[in-house]
């Protein structure tokens, strides 16, 4: 797609402005206008890294809901279940990475069972899928509350992922002329890196491999794909398991960065729904864009007007639905 000279200039100016905001020492009038540089820069970093976590959850949701058209409103329960299982394994073995693997595998197994026992019997019936999975999520929430109680759990991350990273962003200068660089938690940057790697991997699989071609073909015309010799039910069960496993993986990763507690299932289900609606159903790129917008909006709202911060998220969703109902990267 060829861009107009004006759009190229505007994009260049925007990049230059962002670079100046991050790298330059702010004049007094700018500090008086929007506050200290540290607040804005930290807020943007928090928003981008939170977007990485939202993408990890929503990437699985966009496979199941956006691509396969399975309305799984128990997706948030898979996030919380994977987090709890991962915590138990990591706490009993002392190895965080085993907790990550256990969270992924446990949620993937439950997801495969859901696809075989529930969704396979209700293919194409969105209303029944919605009602049944709402019921499953309520039952799952009560079961997890009975097993793990209402306590808040926190993972201990490995020492190699702990600590802070010194960035090249200078926040101020001391009286002796020494620069004061910004530091940021290493683990949150690792979460962002994991989200980027998984996002690129999913995009390549869906758009550049034969498996991705079969998945997309199966969604559009299952009968024709089945007639070509492909086991469509097995294929969809595997895709559903991967989507659920990503939710469990995000549960462990997110629980390590934040915490695990009852109610997190609803929070991340709603976040996934908003991300998929904003980004576009079935689009990995759209999920990444949606997660970035929602993560930044949530953190900017918390930092600058916490009372009405949540409104930003819904303003974004309403604007997208009003002007592009299929989502930013969705197909018409």
C-alpha positions in Angstrom: 0.0 0.0 0.0 1.5 3.4 -1.1 1.3 6.1 1.5 0.7 9.7 0.6 3.6 12.2 1.2 1.5 14.0 3.8 0.9 10.8 5.9 4.6 10.0 5.8 5.5 13.5 7.0 2.9 13.3 9.8 4.2 9.9 10.9 7.7 11.2 10.9 6.7 14.2 13.0 4.9 12.0 15.5 7.9 9.7 15.9 10.2 12.8 16.4 7.8 14.2 19.0 7.7 10.9 20.9 11.5 10.6 20.8 11.8 14.2 22.1 9.3 13.5 24.9 11.3 10.4 26.0 14.9 11.6 25.5 14.9 15.3 26.1 14.9 17.2 29.4 11.5 18.8 29.7 11.2 22.6 30.1 9.4 24.0 33.1 6.3 25.0 31.1 5.8 21.4 29.9 6.2 20.0 33.4 3.6 22.5 34.7 1.2 21.5 31.9 1.3 17.6 32.1 3.3 16.9 35.3 6.7 15.3 35.9 8.4 13.5 33.0 8.8 10.4 35.2 5.1 10.0 35.7 4.3 10.1 31.9 7.2 7.9 30.9 6.5 5.3 33.6 2.8 5.4 32.7 3.6 4.7 29.0 5.9 1.8 30.0 3.3 0.4 32.3 0.7 0.7 29.6 2.8 -1.1 26.9 3.8 -3.9 29.3 0.2 -4.3 30.5 -0.7 -4.5 26.8 1.7 -7.4 26.4 -0.1 -9.3 29.2 -3.5 -8.4 27.7 -2.3 -9.7 24.3 -1.2 -13.0 25.8 -4.7 -13.6 27.1 -6.5 -12.1 24.1 -4.4 -14.0 21.5 -5.9 -17.2 22.8 -9.3 -15.7 22.9 -9.0 -14.4 19.3 -8.1 -17.9 18.1 -11.2 -19.4 19.8 -13.7 -16.6 19.5 -12.5 -14.4 16.6 -11.3 -17.2 14.3 -13.2 -20.3 15.2 -16.4 -18.5 16.2 -16.7 -20.3 19.5 -18.2 -18.0 22.1 -16.1 -19.1 25.1 -17.0 -16.8 28.0 -15.1 -19.2 30.3 -11.8 -18.0 28.9 -11.1 -15.9 32.0 -11.6 -19.0 34.1 -8.9 -20.7 32.1 -6.6 -17.8 32.9 -7.2 -18.0 36.6 -7.1 -21.9 36.6 -3.8 -21.9 34.9 -2.5 -19.3 37.3 -3.5 -21.4 40.4 -2.1 -24.6 39.0 1.1 -22.9 38.0 1.4 -21.4 41.5 1.0 -24.8 43.1 3.6 -26.5 40.9 6.1 -23.6 41.2 5.6 -23.5 45.0 6.0 -27.2 45.5 8.9 -27.7 43.2 10.7 -24.4 43.6 11.0 -24.0 39.8 9.1 -21.1 38.3 9.5 -22.4 34.7 7.7 -25.7 35.7 4.9 -23.6 37.0 4.7 -21.8 33.6 4.6 -25.2 31.8 2.0 -26.6 34.2 -0.3 -23.6 33.8 -0.2 -23.9 30.0 -0.7 -27.6 29.9 -3.5 -27.6 32.6 -5.5 -24.9 30.8 -4.8 -26.5 27.4 -6.2 -29.9 28.6 -9.4 -28.2 30.0 -9.7 -26.3 26.8 -9.5 -29.4 24.7 -12.2 -31.1 26.9 -14.4 -28.0 26.5 -14.2 -28.2 22.7 -14.9 -31.9 22.5 -17.6 -32.1 25.2 -19.3 -28.7 24.9 -18.6 -26.7 21.7 -18.6 -29.7 19.3 -22.2 -30.3 20.3 -23.3 -26.7 19.8 -21.5 -25.7 16.6 -23.0 -22.5 15.1 -25.3 -21.9 18.1 -23.9 -18.7 19.6 -26.6 -18.2 22.1 -26.3 -21.7 23.6 -22.5 -21.4 23.7 -22.8 -18.0 25.5 -25.2 -19.3 28.1 -23.4 -22.6 28.8 -20.0 -21.0 29.1 -21.3 -18.3 31.4 -22.6 -21.2 33.6 -19.3 -23.0 33.4 -17.4 -19.8 34.4 -19.7 -19.3 37.4 -19.2 -22.9 38.6 -15.5 -22.8 37.9 -15.1 -19.6 39.9 -16.9 -21.2 42.9 -14.8 -24.3 42.7 -11.6 -22.3 42.6 -12.7 -20.2 45.5 -13.5 -23.4 47.5 -10.0 -24.9 46.7 -7.8 -21.9 46.9 -10.0 -19.7 49.1 -10.1 -15.9 48.7 -6.4 -15.3 49.4 -4.2 -13.4 47.1 -1.2 -15.3 45.8 2.0 -14.0 44.4 4.7 -15.9 42.4 8.3 -15.5 43.1 10.1 -15.0 39.8 13.6 -16.4 39.2 16.5 -14.2 40.3 17.7 -13.8 36.7 14.3 -12.1 35.9 14.2 -10.0 39.0 15.5 -6.5 39.5 15.5 -3.4 37.4 17.0 -2.3 34.1 18.6 1.1 33.6 17.2 2.7 30.4 18.8 5.4 28.3 15.9 7.7 29.2 17.2 10.6 31.3 14.7 12.0 33.8 16.7 14.8 35.3 20.2 16.1 36.2 21.6 16.3 39.6 23.3 19.5 40.9 26.7 18.0 40.1 25.6 17.5 36.5 25.2 13.7 36.7 22.3 12.3 34.7 19.4 10.5 36.5 18.4 7.6 34.2 15.0 5.9 34.5 15.0 2.3 35.8 12.2 -0.2 35.1 11.4 -3.7 36.3 13.1 -6.3 34.2 10.3 -8.9 34.5 7.7 -6.6 33.0 10.0 -6.1 30.0 10.3 -9.9 29.7 6.5 -10.2 29.6 6.4 -7.7 26.8 9.1 -9.6 24.9 7.2 -12.9 25.4 4.1 -11.3 24.0 6.0 -10.1 20.9 7.6 -13.5 20.3 4.2 -15.3 20.7 2.4 -12.8 18.6 4.9 -13.0 15.7 4.9 -16.8 16.0 1.0 -17.0 15.8 0.9 -14.6 12.9 3.5 -16.7 11.0 1.6 -19.9 11.7 -1.8 -18.5 10.7 -0.6 -16.7 7.6 2.5 -18.5 6.3 2.0 -22.2 7.0 -0.2 -25.0 5.8 -1.7 -25.5 9.2 -2.9 -21.9 9.3 -4.4 -22.3 5.8 -6.3 -25.4 7.0 -7.6 -23.6 10.1 -8.8 -20.6 8.1 -10.4 -22.9 5.5 -12.1 -24.9 8.2 -13.7 -21.8 9.6 -15.0 -20.7 6.2 -16.1 -24.2 4.8 -15.8 -27.1 7.2 -17.5 -29.6 4.8 -15.1 -28.9 2.0 -12.0 -29.2 4.2 -13.3 -32.4 5.7 -13.9 -33.8 2.2 -10.2 -33.1 1.4 -9.2 -35.6 4.1 -8.5 -33.3 7.0 -9.9 -34.3 10.4 -11.6 -31.0 11.2 -12.7 -31.9 14.7 -9.2 -32.9 15.7 -7.8 -29.7 14.1 -10.3 -27.5 16.0 -9.6 -29.3 19.3 -5.9 -28.6 18.9 -6.5 -24.9 18.1 -8.9 -24.6 21.1 -6.3 -26.2 23.3 -3.6 -23.8 22.2 -5.9 -20.8 22.8 -6.8 -22.1 26.3 -3.1 -22.9 27.0 -2.2 -19.3 26.1 -4.7 -18.2 28.7 -3.1 -20.5 31.3 0.4 -19.3 30.3 -0.8 -15.7 30.7 -2.2 -16.6 34.1 1.2 -17.6 35.4 3.1 -14.8 33.7 0.5 -12.2 34.9 0.3 -13.7 38.4 4.1 -13.3 38.6 3.9 -9.6 37.5 0.8 -8.7 39.5 -1.1 -11.2 41.7 -3.7 -14.0 41.6 -7.0 -13.6 43.3 -10.7 -14.3 42.8 -12.2 -11.9 40.3 -9.2 -11.8 38.0 -11.0 -14.2 35.7 -13.7 -11.6 35.0 -11.2 -8.8 34.6 -9.2 -10.6 31.9 -12.3 -12.0 30.2 -13.6 -8.4 29.8 -10.2 -7.2 28.7 -10.0 -10.0 26.0 -13.5 -9.1 24.7 -12.7 -5.4 24.4 -9.3 -6.2 22.7 -10.9 -8.5 20.2 -13.7 -6.1 19.5 -11.4 -3.2 19.0 -8.7 -5.1 17.1 -11.0 -7.1 14.9 -12.2 -10.7 15.2 -9.7 -13.3 14.0 -6.8 -10.9 13.5 -3.6 -11.5 15.5 -2.3 -8.0 14.4 -5.6 -6.5 15.4 -5.4 -8.1 18.8 -1.9 -6.6 19.3 -3.2 -3.1 18.3 -6.3 -3.5 20.5 -4.2 -4.6 23.5 -1.8 -1.7 23.0 -4.7 0.8 22.9 -6.5 -0.6 25.9 -3.3 -1.1 28.0 -2.2 2.5 27.4 -5.7 3.9 28.0 -6.1 2.0 31.3 -2.7 3.2 32.6 -3.1 6.8 31.4 -6.5 6.9 33.0 -5.2 5.6 36.3 -2.3 8.1 36.3 -4.1 11.3 35.3 -7.8 11.0 36.2 -8.3 7.8 38.2 -11.9 8.5 39.0 -12.9 8.4 35.3 -10.0 6.4 33.9 -12.1 3.4 33.0 -14.2 5.6 30.7 -11.2 5.8 28.2 -11.4 2.1 27.5 -15.1 2.3 26.6 -14.7 5.5 24.6 -12.2 3.6 22.4 -14.5 0.7 22.0 -17.5 2.8 21.2 -15.5 4.9 18.7 -14.3 1.7 16.9 -17.8 0.2 16.8 -19.2 3.5 15.5 -16.7 4.1 12.7 -15.4 0.6 12.0 -17.8 -2.1 13.4 -15.6 -5.0 12.2 -12.7 -3.7 14.3 -9.4 -2.0 13.3 -8.0 -5.0 11.4 -11.2 -7.0 11.0 -12.7 -8.1 7.8 -15.9 -6.5 6.6 
